[in-house]
Amino acid sequence: MTAKPPQPYSPSTRARRPSPPRAPASPLRRALLDTLTLAALPLAVALALPAAFAGGGTRRWFGGRADSQRAEAQAAKDDAAAAFYELDTAQRDLRISIETIGAVDASPAARRAVEGFADLGRRIDEASHRYIQAVDAHDLDRDDLEGSAAARARTELTAAKDELVRVKQDLDRFEQGLGPLLGKAETQLARLAPAVERARQALLAASEALDAARGSGLRADDLAARLAALAPELTRLNQGAGQHGVPQTLERAERVSREAGAIRAEAGRLPERAAEIDHRLVSLRTRAQALTTRAGQVEPVLSELRRRFTAACWQDLQHVPDESEEHVRQAEGKLAEARTARAEQRWADATALLSTVRALLNSTDEAVSAAGDRLTRLNAVQKDPQQEIERTRFAIRDAQRLAMAGRNTPDPRHARPLDESVARLERAVGTLEGRHPDYWHFLTETEAVRRGVAQVVGQIREERGGGH
């Protein structure tokens, strides 16, 4: 929080300055300030002020040039008193704005405003001191006041008044430049009370949601701990912005609202979350049992693969039975841990364990399925390899037609990989010759050819779509 600007009155002049209360410059406040000012001014100034508003003092003066000069001096004194009062009132009103900005805004512009007001305060002190010295130096009520003394008093009082008016004009210009800063500060102040109230209401709603969850048999210990951690923040909010600063209090209120809202939402979802975990425990347990049965069928599949096909067609599947059994065993162990976590209402732990179980079962499912799929595909290609060959050739021919569309000769960037795909397919077909063909190599080669052709097709379409 920015420190308050220094008081504009020096020790030598503070006792002589009127002290109207700080309040908006309304007509009622003006009247009150008039009364309080008259009561607070030193005798010399207080006696001068009524003349500014009542047309002069009560002394009976007699004709002559001396009396005329005395009257002119008294008028100058009244004008100076009025200027002094207006400057004092304007300074007091502006101090409220500066204090508002200093309390809310810590930006460089705000600091400059506070410093600028302090500089003006020193000028006001100097002008006020000059005015008070002029008032104290000349007793215009003396019976033996000479004309020359009255003339000097008028000159000095007029000069003091002019200086007060100049400082007041500078103060007015300074106040006009505070518009954006004051608007920003007032906006933040207007946000403060609603933000603090929203934070309090969010904490109350979180507490009620937590009570409702506990009423349904759920402990929600972690949520209760999070809510308890917000208690010091509520204490700081209750202490107010005067102690902790407006920006900091606004940020604290918004943070408390967010965290309390999250606690309330999680507490409201707890029954649903518990039911979901219960369902997943049952579902994953059933799946683990099913995979145990399926994993037992992998060995017969491998036996047939070994009997009918070369080692290259099945040796990468040799680990499937042992790994499947191990993964199912691990999954069942994690399921047991998840059930314990659920019983203890450690929801995050239960959720993480169930995710691990699911990953283990997915891996087992893929491995078990791979063995069966391998046998199915090898059976198909052994029975009719021509279908796989034609499928691959069709993909190549389709890509070649696309490469030639609108051209007399293909782009070498497209023709070269397509020609290589044709040669690669012919080599793969050649591996089917002999007594024990490597059907798995043949299948992986044709798949690789189709992937390469698809890349060329994608490149052609991207270039033509881009205007090439």
N, C-alpha and C positions, 0 to 999 in steps of 0.2 A: 504494500500500500504506500502511495506517495505521501511524504510528510506534509503536514499542513503548512501553508506559507507563513512567513513571519508576520507578527502583528505590525500594522503600518504606523503605530504611534511610538515615538521615542519616549523614554522615561521622563524627559523634561517637559513633554507636551501632553502625555496621556491624561493627566489629571485635569487638563484644561479642555479636553475634547468632550462634546456631548456624547451620550451613550444610549441612543434609542435601541430598543430590542430588535433582534434579527427576525424579520417577517417579510412576506411579500409586500411590495410597495403599493398597497391598496389605499383608497382614501381614508378608511378607518385607521390603517397603520400610520398614515401621514399625520393624522390628527393626534394620535397617541405619541408619535415621535416629537411633535411640536411641544407637547406638554412636558414630556420627559426631558427634552433638550433644554428647555427653559430652566428646569429645576437643576440640571446638572452643570450648566455653564458657570464659569467664574463670574463674580459680580460684575466685572467690567464688561464682559461679553453679554451677560444676561440683561444688563441695563440697556445695552445697545440694540438688542434684537427687537423689542417692542416697537421701536421707532421705525423698523423696516416694514412693519405691517400696519402701524397706527399713524404713520405720517410724522413722526418726530417724538422727542422727549416731552417731559412735563415742565421743564424749566422755562421760566418767563425770561425771554430775552428782549432787549430794547433795540431800537433802531441803530443805524450806523453801519459803517463798513465792517467793523469788527464782528458785529452780530451776523452779518451776511456771511463772512468767512467761517464763523462758528457753525452756521447752518449748513454750509457746503461741506464742512468737515464731518458734521454729524450724518449727512446724507451718504458721504463716502463710507463712513463707518457702518451704516445700515446696509449698504450694498455689499460691503465686504463680509458682513455677518451672514447675509443671505447666501452669498457664494460659498462661504465656509460650510454652511449647513447643507447645501445641495451636494457639495463634494463629499461630505461625510456620509450622507445618506446613500449616495451612489456607491461609495466604497464598501459600505456595510452590505448592501444588496449584492454587489459583485462578489464579495467574499463567500457568500453562500454558494454561488455557482462554481467558484474555484475549488471550494472544499468538496463539492459534489464530483467534479472532474478528478480531483486528486484521489478521492476515495475509490473511484471506479476504474480509472484509466492509468496504466503505468507506461504508456507509449512515450516516445521522445517528444511528440507534439504536446502531450499533456504536461510533461515535465517543463517544457519551454513555457507553457502557459502559466504554470505556477511560478516559475522564475520571473516571468514578465510582470506578473501581479506584484511580486515582492519588490521589483525595481520601481514600479509605480508607487508602491507604498512608501518607499523612501522619499520619492519626490513629493508625495502628499505630506509627509512629515515635515519636509523642509518648507513647503508653502504654508502649512498650518503654523509652524513656528514663526515664520515671518509675519503672518497675520496677527498672531497673539502678541508678538513683540510690539507691533505697531499699535495695537489696542492698549497695551500696558504703558506704552511710552507717552500717551497723550490723554490727559484728563480734560475732556471737552466740557465738563460741568464747572470748571473753576471760574470764580467770578472775575479773576484778574487775567483770564486767558487773552493773550495778545493776538492780534490779527496774524502776525507772522507765524506764531506757533500753530494757529488754526490752519493756516495755509500749508505748513509743513505736515501737519496731521493728515490733511486731505490728500496731499501728494503721496505720502507713505501708505495710507489706507487704500487709495486707488491702485497703487502698484501692487499691494498685497492681494487686492480683489482680482486684478488682471491675472496675476500668477495663479490664483485659485481657479479662475475660469479656464486658463490654458490647460492646467492639469486635468480639470474635469472633462474638457474636450478630448484629451488624450485617453482618459479612462473610458469615455464613451466609445471611441474608435476601437480600443482594445476589447471592450465587451462585444462589439459587433463581430469581431473576428473569432469569438469563442463559439459561434453558433453550431458548427459541425461537432466540435468536441462536446459541448453541452448536450446536444441532441443524442449523441451516442451514449453519454453517461446516463441520461434520463431514461433511455431505452433499456439499458441494462438494469437500472433500478426498478423499472416497471416489470422486468422479467423475474426479478429476484423473489418476491413473495410467492407468485404462482409456482415457480420452480421448487422452492422449499416445501410448499404444500403438496405438490405432486410427489415429492420424495417421501414425505410422511405417509401419504395415502398408499404409495407403492409398498412401503414397509408393512403397513397394516394389512394390506391384501395378501402379501407373502406370508405373514404370520397366520392369517385365517386359513389360507390354503394348506399350510403345513399342519395346522390343527385338524383340518378335515382329513388329510392323508393319514395322520396318526389315528384318527377315529375309525378308519377302516382297517386298522391292524398293521399299518406300515410304519416303521420307525423313522425312516428318512433322516438318519443321523447326520449324513454329510450335508444335507440341505439345512438342517438345524444349525450346524457349525458355521456354514456360510452366512446364515441370517444373524447369528450371534456376532460374527465379525463386523457387521455393519453397525452395531450399537455405538461404538466410539464416533462413527461418522454422524449418526443422529445427534449425539451430544454436541458435536461441533456445529451442526446446523442450528441447533437450538441456541447456541451461544451467540449466533448472529454474525452478520457481515462486518459489524463494527470491530469485532475482534479478529476476524480471519480474512477480511477483505471481500469486496463484492465479486470480482472475477473468480477468486478461489471458491467462494461459497456457491456461485452458480455452477462451476465445474463439479464441485462435490455433490450438489443436489442432483445434477444430471447423471452422475456416475452411480449414486445410490438408487436412483429410479431405475436405471438399466439393470443393475444387479438384482434388486428386489423383484423386478418384473421377471427376470430369468428364473429366480427361485420360485416365484409363484407359478410360472408356467410348468416347470419341472415337477413341482409338487402336484399340480393338477393332472399331470400325465402319469404319475406313479402307478395308479391302479392299472392303467392300460399297459404300462411297461412291464409290470409284474405278470400280467396275463400273457403278454407276448413272449416273455422269457419261458414261462411254463409251457407254452405251445411249442417253442423251439426245442426245448429239452425233450419233449415226447417225439417230435418229428425227427430230430437228429438221431435219437436212440433207435427209432424204427429203421432209419436209413442205414445206420451202422450195422444192424442185424442183417439187412438185405445184402449189403456189400460183403459181409462175411460169407454168405451163401454163394454170391457171384464169384468171389475170389477163389472159392473152392473149385470152380469150374474152369479156371484158367489152365490148370495142369493138363486136363484132357485135351484142350485146344492146342497147347504146346506140343503135346505128344503127337497129335495128327500132323501139325506143321513139320515136325522133325521127320515123320515117316514119309511125307509126300513131297517135300520141297528141300532145296539146298539150304545149307546152314546160314547163308547170307539172308535168307528170307525170314528167319526166326531168332537168330542168336541175340539180337538186341532186346528180345522180350524175355530172356531167361530170368531176369531179376524180378519180374512182375509178381509171381506168387509170394515170394518172401517179403517184398516191399509192401504188398497189399496187406498181408497179415500184420506186419509191423505198424502200418498206418492205422489200421482198424483198431489195433490194441492201444495205440496212443490216443486215438479219438475217444475210445471208451474211458480211458483214464481222465482226459480233460472233461468229459461229460460228468464224471463223478465229482470233479472239482467244481464244475459249474453248478451242480445241484447243491453242493455245500454253500457256495457263495449265494445262491438264491435263498436258501434257508436262513442265512445270516443277513439277508437283504443288502448284500454288497452288489448293488446293481451294475456298477461299472465293471467290476471283476467278472461277474457272471456273463455280461455281454461280450467282453473280450475273450473269455474262454470258449464261448459258443462260436465266435468267429474263427478261432483256431480249429475247433472241431470241424466246422464246415470246410475249411481249407484242406484239412487232411482227407476228408471224405471225397471232396472234389478230385483231389490228386489220385486217390485210389480208384474212383469211378473211371477216370480217364485211362488209367493204366489197364484196368480190367477190360474196358471197352475196346482198347487198342488191340488186344490179342484177338478178340472175336472179329473185329473189323478186318484185321490182317488176313485171317483165314477166309473171310467172305470175299475180299477183293482178289486174293490169289486164286481162289476157286473160279471166279468169274473170268479172269484173264487167262487162266489155263484152259478153260473151256472155249473161249472165243477171244483171242488176242486182237483180232481184226477190228473189233468194235472200239478198242482203245486207240488203235492206230488211226482209224478214220476220224475219230473225234479230234485227235491232235492235228491231222492234216487239214481238216475243215477250218480249224482255228488259224492255221498258217495261211491258207488260201484267202480267207476273209480279210486278214491283215494285208496281204499282198494287193488285193483289190482296192482297199482303202488307200494304200500307198501310191497307187497308180491313178487314183481319181483326179481328173483334171490335169494330168501330166503325161508327157510322151515318154519320159524316163523317170524312174523313181529316184528320190533323194538318197544318196549313198548312206546317209545316217540311218535311214530306215531299211534300205535294201540289204545292207551288210548283215545286221542281226537276224533278218528274216531268212537269208540264205544259210546262215549258220544254224538256224533252227531246223531247216530242212535236213541238213547234213547230220545234225545230232539225232533227229528222229530216225534216220536211216541206220545210224550206228546202233540205236536202241533196239530196232527191229532185228538187227543182226545178232543180238545177244540171245534171241529166242531159238536160234539154231543149235543143234546139238542134243545130246541125250538128256541132260539135266539143265534146262534153261533157268536163268536167274530171273524169275518173274518179278521179284520185288525190285531189283535194279531197273528192269524195264518200266515198271509203274512209276518209280521215282523220276526216271528220265523224262517220260512223257509229261509228267506234271511240271517238271522244271521247264520243258519246252513251252508249254502253254502259259506259264507265268512270264517267260521272256517275251513271248508274242504279245501278251496283254500289255506289257510295259511299252512296247513299240506303238501299239494302237493308242494308248493313253497319250503318248508323246505327240503323235500326229494330230489327234483331236485338240490337244491343248494349243499347239502351234497354230492350227487353222482357226480355232476359236479366238485366238489372240490377234488375228489379222496377218499372220505370217504367210 
